Amino acid sequence: MDLSYDKDHIWHPYTSMIDPLPVYGAVKTHGVRIELDSGEQLIDGMASWWSAIHGYNHPDILGAIKNQLDVMPHVMFGGLTHEPAIQLCKTLANWSGLDKVFLADSGSVAVEVALKMAIQYWHSKEKPEKNRMLAISHSYHGDTFGAMSVCDPQNSMHSLYTGLLPEHFFVSAPSTKPEEAFPEDGMQALETCLEKNADKIAALILEPVVQGAGGMRFYHPEFVRQAKRLCEQYQVLLIADEIATGFGRTGKMFACQWADVTPDILCLGKALTGGTLSFAATLCTSQVAKGISEGEAGVLMHGPTFMGNPLACAAANASLALLESGEWQTQVANIEAQLKEELAPLSEAPGIVDVRVFGAIGVVEMQEPGDVAELQRQFIQRGVWIRPFGKLVYIMPPFVISAEDLSQITSAMVSVLPS
């Protein structure tokens, strides 16, 4: 494999072209393992950025893709439909309680669509001034311009674009942990902002219970429950970004279920196809869809070329069928218990600020940013694939990982991180 060409010409995520981070040549995947061109077998602690929840090369998903490939790999979704899309949308609607489904290309696009839905909804209600969003600090919602605009402007990866992005409202992120008692004044900042600015705000967008790339922070579900109540009180839509948390990662099918809340608009992605194809969906209530359709445009102003791709729909249907068996609930609970026990020694390690676990997510927060290249090299020496990020070393393994393989990952973290 010509890694020197890769180094000189291929841009990887969040990597410099002058001094790029090292990359390793992957040649094969199977189960929970990635095989390198050097022959090394690495246990994947990242599930390909949350997505490969069933592990790699699951026969049900691959079989669905192969069957669909022989019949119809793609057809435009404008004016045409197909059975894989209909089946998928039925399942998503039944599981989420939201019965209008827009099929998109990626998580960032799903967020773009959600923002458009909110703005068009209020425009149709003859309130075009309600065109700004409310988000919370440490949030991350994607890398396209609309999505970047609702990421934390100070603490996110996108502060470089300050002044170029639409300006929205932000409030402090909830700091109460899920296991703590929720304080009486825990909603004060959000309510104050809504009280002052609701006439300008189209929607509140948040990552329910778990904030992802903005800090891997876990917070109390009561914040989500009361946020929904406040949104209803002040006539603001609630957008739940469950691209990272959807499909069981937190121990519930959707993280909103920890708060017993149904949002007005829901963004899904990542694990939707079991980590095989890029795909996402934005769902909304009938009320939102009706409002948009009654507006001046009469339509939702979005339509990706590969919207509703049949291959992706077939993969998603197979992935959701695997989830439907319910085995994931026991798997995630077992992963959570094992992570809590085996990462506990790091709580007392020098240079470690916090160790936290929620569902099938384990996070170790360091006092200082780690040397990503060196950490990754040491993890590979121990046969595991973990991608550190700033001060965080976090894992979100496939649900199907064995206890033995998970122990190899946690042992690697315990042995590497104190140094």
C-alpha positions in Angstrom: 0.0 0.0 0.0 1.5 3.4 -1.0 1.2 5.2 2.3 3.7 7.8 1.1 1.3 8.9 -1.7 -1.5 9.1 0.9 0.7 11.3 3.1 1.5 13.7 0.3 -1.9 13.9 -1.5 -4.8 12.7 0.6 -6.5 14.9 3.2 -7.8 13.0 6.2 -10.3 14.4 8.7 -8.9 17.3 10.7 -5.4 16.7 9.6 -2.6 19.0 8.3 -1.2 18.6 4.9 2.2 20.0 6.1 2.6 17.8 9.2 -0.1 15.1 8.9 -0.9 12.6 11.6 0.2 9.1 10.6 -2.3 6.8 8.9 -2.3 3.0 8.9 -3.4 0.9 5.9 -6.6 -1.0 6.5 -7.1 -4.0 4.2 -9.9 -6.0 5.7 -12.6 -5.9 8.4 -14.4 -8.7 10.1 -16.4 -9.0 13.3 -14.9 -6.2 15.6 -11.5 -6.3 14.0 -9.6 -4.1 11.5 -6.7 -5.8 9.7 -3.8 -3.7 8.6 -1.6 -4.2 5.6 1.2 -5.1 8.1 -0.9 -8.1 9.2 -1.8 -6.7 12.6 -5.3 -7.3 13.8 -6.8 -4.5 15.8 -9.9 -4.6 18.0 -12.0 -1.6 17.0 -12.9 0.5 20.0 -14.5 3.2 17.9 -17.1 1.3 15.8 -16.0 3.5 12.9 -17.1 6.6 14.7 -20.2 5.2 16.4 -21.6 3.5 13.3 -20.6 -0.2 13.1 -22.8 -1.2 16.0 -23.2 -4.8 14.7 -19.5 -5.2 13.9 -18.1 -5.4 10.4 -19.3 -7.5 7.5 -22.5 -8.7 9.2 -23.9 -11.3 6.8 -27.5 -9.9 7.0 -26.4 -6.4 6.1 -24.0 -7.5 3.4 -26.6 -9.9 2.0 -29.2 -7.1 1.8 -26.8 -4.8 0.0 -25.8 -7.5 -2.5 -29.4 -8.4 -3.3 -30.3 -4.8 -3.8 -27.2 -4.2 -6.0 -28.5 -6.8 -8.4 -31.9 -5.2 -8.6 -31.5 -1.4 -8.4 -28.4 0.2 -6.9 -29.8 3.7 -7.3 -32.7 5.6 -8.8 -33.6 9.3 -8.4 -36.1 10.0 -5.6 -37.7 12.9 -7.4 -41.0 11.5 -8.7 -40.1 7.9 -7.9 -40.1 5.7 -4.8 -39.2 2.1 -4.0 -39.9 -0.6 -1.4 -36.7 -0.3 0.6 -37.4 3.4 1.3 -41.0 2.7 2.2 -40.1 -0.1 4.6 -37.3 2.0 6.2 -39.6 5.0 6.7 -42.3 2.9 8.2 -39.8 1.5 10.8 -38.3 4.9 11.6 -41.8 6.5 12.1 -43.0 3.6 14.3 -39.9 3.7 16.5 -39.7 7.5 16.9 -43.3 8.6 17.0 -42.6 11.1 14.2 -44.4 10.2 11.0 -42.8 12.4 8.3 -39.4 11.2 7.1 -36.8 13.0 4.9 -34.0 10.7 3.8 -30.6 12.5 3.6 -27.0 11.7 2.8 -25.1 12.3 6.0 -25.5 13.6 9.5 -24.5 17.2 8.7 -27.1 17.2 5.9 -29.7 15.9 8.3 -29.0 18.9 10.5 -29.2 21.3 7.6 -32.6 19.9 6.7 -33.8 20.2 10.3 -32.8 23.9 10.4 -34.5 24.5 7.1 -37.6 22.8 8.4 -37.7 25.0 11.5 -37.2 28.2 9.5 -39.7 27.3 6.9 -42.3 26.3 9.5 -42.3 29.7 11.1 -42.2 31.5 7.8 -45.4 29.7 6.8 -46.9 30.8 10.1 -46.2 34.4 9.0 -43.5 34.8 11.6 -40.4 35.1 9.4 -38.6 36.9 12.2 -38.4 33.5 14.0 -35.3 32.5 12.0 -32.5 32.0 14.5 -31.6 28.9 16.5 -30.9 28.4 20.2 -28.2 25.9 21.0 -26.1 25.0 24.0 -22.4 25.3 24.7 -20.1 22.4 24.0 -22.5 21.3 21.2 -21.5 19.7 18.0 -23.9 19.2 15.1 -21.7 18.8 12.0 -19.3 20.4 9.6 -21.4 22.1 6.9 -22.1 25.8 7.3 -25.6 25.6 8.7 -24.5 22.8 11.1 -21.4 24.7 12.1 -23.5 27.7 13.0 -25.2 25.8 15.8 -21.9 24.3 17.2 -20.4 26.0 20.2 -18.8 29.2 18.8 -16.1 29.4 21.5 -15.3 25.8 22.4 -15.9 24.0 19.1 -13.7 23.1 16.1 -15.4 25.8 14.1 -14.4 29.0 15.9 -12.3 29.9 12.9 -15.5 30.7 11.0 -16.8 33.2 13.6 -18.3 36.2 11.7 -19.0 34.2 8.6 -21.7 32.0 10.0 -25.2 32.9 10.9 -25.4 34.2 14.5 -27.6 32.2 16.8 -28.3 32.2 20.5 -26.3 30.0 22.9 -26.8 29.1 26.6 -24.5 27.3 29.0 -24.6 23.5 28.7 -26.2 21.6 31.5 -23.6 20.6 34.1 -25.7 18.3 36.2 -24.6 14.7 35.7 -27.2 11.9 35.1 -26.6 10.4 38.5 -26.9 13.7 40.4 -30.1 15.4 41.7 -31.3 18.0 39.2 -31.2 21.5 40.7 -34.3 23.7 41.0 -32.5 26.5 39.0 -31.2 24.0 36.4 -33.3 25.6 33.6 -32.8 29.2 34.5 -30.4 30.2 31.7 -32.5 28.5 29.1 -35.7 30.0 30.3 -34.2 33.5 30.5 -33.0 33.3 27.0 -36.4 32.0 25.7 -38.3 34.7 27.7 -36.2 37.4 26.1 -35.8 36.1 22.6 -38.5 33.6 21.7 -39.9 35.9 19.1 -36.7 35.5 17.1 -36.0 31.8 17.8 -37.3 29.1 15.4 -35.9 26.1 17.3 -33.8 24.8 20.2 -31.3 22.2 18.9 -29.6 19.9 21.3 -27.9 16.5 21.6 -30.0 14.8 24.2 -28.2 13.5 27.3 -24.9 12.9 25.6 -22.9 15.7 23.9 -20.5 14.1 21.4 -17.6 15.8 19.6 -18.0 18.9 21.7 -16.6 17.2 24.8 -18.2 13.8 25.2 -20.3 15.2 28.1 -23.1 13.4 29.8 -25.9 15.4 31.4 -29.2 14.9 33.3 -32.2 13.8 31.2 -34.4 16.2 33.2 -32.8 19.0 31.3 -34.2 17.6 28.0 -37.7 17.0 29.6 -37.9 20.6 30.9 -36.4 22.0 27.7 -39.3 20.4 25.8 -41.8 22.0 28.2 -40.2 25.4 27.8 -40.2 25.1 24.0 -43.9 24.4 24.1 -44.5 27.3 26.5 -42.5 29.8 24.3 -43.6 28.4 20.9 -40.2 27.2 19.8 -39.6 23.9 18.1 -37.3 21.3 19.6 -34.7 19.6 17.3 -33.1 16.5 18.8 -29.8 15.7 17.2 -29.5 11.9 17.7 -27.0 11.3 15.0 -24.5 10.0 17.5 -26.9 8.7 20.2 -29.6 7.1 18.1 -30.1 3.3 17.8 -29.2 2.1 21.2 -25.8 3.7 22.0 -27.0 5.1 25.4 -29.0 2.1 26.4 -32.3 3.4 25.0 -33.2 3.2 21.3 -33.2 7.0 21.3 -31.6 9.2 24.0 -34.7 11.3 24.2 -36.4 8.3 25.7 -34.4 8.8 28.9 -36.5 12.0 29.3 -39.7 10.5 27.9 -39.7 13.3 25.2 -40.7 13.3 21.6 -39.0 16.2 19.7 -40.6 18.1 16.9 -37.7 17.3 14.6 -35.3 14.4 14.9 -31.9 13.9 13.2 -30.6 10.4 12.7 -27.5 9.0 11.0 -24.2 7.1 11.9 -25.5 3.7 13.0 -28.5 3.8 10.6 -26.9 1.5 8.1 -24.8 -0.4 10.6 -21.7 1.4 9.5 -21.8 0.3 5.8 -23.0 3.3 3.8 -23.3 7.0 4.5 -27.0 7.7 5.2 -29.2 9.8 7.5 -32.7 10.9 8.1 -34.6 13.9 9.4 -38.0 13.2 10.9 -40.7 15.6 12.0 -44.2 15.8 13.3 -47.3 16.1 11.1 -47.8 19.6 12.5 -44.4 20.7 11.3 -44.8 19.1 7.9 -48.2 20.6 7.4 -47.0 24.0 8.4 -44.1 23.9 5.9 -46.4 22.6 3.1 -48.9 25.4 3.7 -46.2 28.1 3.4 -45.2 30.3 0.5 -42.8 27.8 -1.1 -45.3 24.9 -0.6 -42.4 22.5 -0.4 -39.4 21.7 1.8 -36.5 23.4 -0.1 -34.0 20.5 -0.1 -33.4 17.5 -2.4 -30.0 15.6 -2.5 -29.1 13.8 -5.6 -28.6 10.5 -3.8 -31.6 11.0 -1.5 -33.3 7.6 -0.6 -30.5 5.6 -2.2 -31.8 2.0 -2.4 -28.5 0.4 -1.4 -28.4 2.5 1.8 -32.1 1.9 2.5 -31.5 -1.9 2.1 -28.6 -1.7 4.5 -30.6 0.3 7.0 -33.5 -2.1 6.9 -31.2 -5.0 7.6 -29.5 -3.1 10.5 -32.8 -2.1 12.1 -34.0 -5.7 11.8 -31.0 -6.8 13.8 -31.9 -4.2 16.4 -35.5 -5.3 16.4 -34.5 -8.6 18.1 -33.7 -6.6 21.2 -30.4 -8.3 21.9 -28.7 -4.9 21.8 -30.2 -4.0 25.2 -28.4 -6.7 27.0 -25.2 -6.1 25.0 -25.2 -2.4 25.9 -26.0 -3.0 29.5 -23.1 -5.5 29.7 -20.7 -3.1 28.0 -21.7 -0.3 30.4 -21.1 -2.5 33.5 -17.8 -3.7 32.2 -16.5 -0.2 31.3 -17.4 1.1 34.7 -15.5 -1.6 36.4 -12.4 -1.8 34.2 -11.9 1.9 33.6 -12.3 2.7 37.3 -8.5 2.5 38.1 -7.9 5.4 35.8 -9.9 7.6 38.1 -7.0 7.7 40.5 -4.3 8.0 37.8 -2.1 11.1 37.5 -3.1 13.5 34.8 -6.6 12.1 34.6 -9.5 14.6 35.3 -12.5 12.4 34.9 -13.6 8.9 33.9 -17.2 8.6 32.8 -19.5 5.9 31.3 -22.9 6.1 29.8 -24.4 3.1 27.9 -21.8 1.8 25.4 -19.7 4.9 25.8 -16.5 5.2 27.8 -14.6 8.5 28.2 -11.3 9.3 29.9 -10.6 13.0 30.2 -7.0 14.0 30.6 -5.6 17.2 32.2 -3.7 18.1 29.0 -4.2 17.2 25.4 -2.5 14.0 24.5 0.0 13.3 21.7 -2.4 11.6 19.3 0.2 10.0 17.1 2.1 8.5 20.1 -1.1 7.4 21.9 -2.3 5.7 18.8 1.0 4.0 18.2 0.9 2.6 21.8 -2.7 1.4 21.4 -1.8 -0.4 18.1 1.1 -2.1 19.9 -1.5 -3.5 22.3 -3.8 -4.6 19.4 -6.6 -2.0 19.7 -7.8 0.8 17.6 -8.7 4.0 19.5 -8.7 7.5 18.1 -7.9 10.1 20.8 -9.3 13.6 20.5 -7.7 16.6 22.3 -7.9 15.8 26.0 -10.3 12.9 25.5 -9.6 9.2 24.9 -13.0 7.7 24.4 -14.4 4.4 23.1 -17.8 3.4 21.8 -17.3 -0.3 20.7 -19.6 -2.3 18.5 -22.5 -3.8 20.5 -21.4 -7.3 19.6 -18.0 -7.1 21.2 -17.1 -9.9 23.5 -16.1 -9.4 27.1 -12.6 -10.6 26.3 -12.1 -8.2 23.5 -13.5 -5.3 25.5 -11.1 -6.1 28.3 -8.2 -5.9 25.9 -9.3 -2.4 25.0 -9.8 -1.2 28.6 -6.5 -2.8 29.6 -4.7 -0.9 26.8 -6.2 2.3 28.1 -5.3 1.6 31.7 -1.7 0.8 30.8 -1.1 3.6 28.3 -2.9 6.7 29.7 -1.2 7.3 33.0 2.1 7.7 31.1 
